[in-house]
Amino acid sequence: MITLIEYLVKSLVDDADQVSITEVNAEDSTTYEVRVSPSDLGKVIGKQGRIANALRTVAKSVAMKDKRKVYVEIVA
């Protein structure tokens, strides 16, 4: 899952070296914290959050086969 999110985010940003993803596990869910450079933050979020919501939708659809809850947070 991390490689999928990383691939999608790196294809969106200008500075791909600044992209890092951390996985935080809880009892019933997993949270992925996506960190990008402040100049690329708008590109990852998109207009009205559409790109961020699309990333969350892709992650949730992949996690459905494992029956886990997945959250994607974008951090500057």
C-alpha positions as CSV (number, residue, x, y, z in Angstrom):
1,M,0.0,0.0,0.0
2,I,2.8,2.4,0.8
3,T,4.4,1.8,-2.6
4,L,1.1,2.6,-4.3
5,I,0.5,5.8,-2.5
6,E,4.1,6.8,-2.9
7,Y,4.0,6.2,-6.7
8,L,0.8,8.3,-7.0
9,V,2.1,11.2,-4.9
10,K,5.5,11.2,-6.6
11,S,3.9,11.5,-10.0
12,L,2.0,14.6,-8.8
13,V,4.8,16.7,-7.2
14,D,7.8,18.5,-8.6
15,D,10.2,17.6,-5.8
16,A,9.8,13.8,-5.6
17,D,12.8,13.5,-3.1
18,Q,10.8,15.3,-0.4
19,V,8.0,12.7,-0.4
20,S,7.8,10.4,2.6
21,I,5.1,8.2,3.8
22,T,4.7,6.9,7.4
23,E,2.4,4.1,8.4
24,V,0.6,4.3,11.7
25,N,-1.2,1.2,12.8
26,A,-4.1,1.1,15.2
27,E,-6.4,-1.8,16.3
28,D,-8.8,-1.6,13.5
29,S,-7.3,0.9,11.1
30,T,-4.2,2.1,9.4
31,T,-3.3,5.8,8.8
32,Y,-0.8,6.8,6.1
33,E,0.8,10.2,6.7
34,V,2.0,11.7,3.4
35,R,4.6,14.4,3.8
36,V,5.6,16.6,0.9
37,S,7.4,19.9,0.6
38,P,5.3,23.0,1.3
39,S,5.6,24.1,-2.3
40,D,4.0,20.9,-3.5
41,L,1.2,20.8,-0.9
42,G,-1.3,22.4,-3.2
43,K,-0.7,19.9,-6.0
44,V,-1.3,16.9,-3.7
45,I,-4.5,18.4,-2.2
46,G,-5.9,19.8,-5.5
47,K,-8.7,22.2,-6.1
48,Q,-11.4,21.7,-3.4
49,G,-9.5,18.6,-2.2
50,R,-10.3,16.5,-5.2
51,I,-6.9,14.9,-5.7
52,A,-6.6,14.2,-1.9
53,N,-10.1,12.6,-2.0
54,A,-9.1,10.5,-5.0
55,L,-6.0,9.3,-3.2
56,R,-8.1,8.3,-0.2
57,T,-10.6,6.5,-2.5
58,V,-7.9,4.5,-4.2
59,A,-6.4,3.5,-0.8
60,K,-9.8,2.5,0.6
61,S,-10.6,0.4,-2.4
62,V,-7.3,-1.5,-2.1
63,A,-7.8,-2.0,1.6
64,M,-11.4,-3.4,1.2
65,K,-10.1,-6.8,0.3
66,D,-8.3,-7.0,3.7
67,K,-11.4,-5.5,5.4
68,R,-9.4,-2.8,7.1
69,K,-10.0,0.9,7.5
70,V,-7.5,3.1,5.8
71,Y,-7.0,6.8,6.3
72,V,-4.6,9.1,4.2
73,E,-3.5,12.3,5.8
74,I,-1.5,14.9,3.9
75,V,1.0,16.8,6.0
76,A,3.3,19.7,4.8
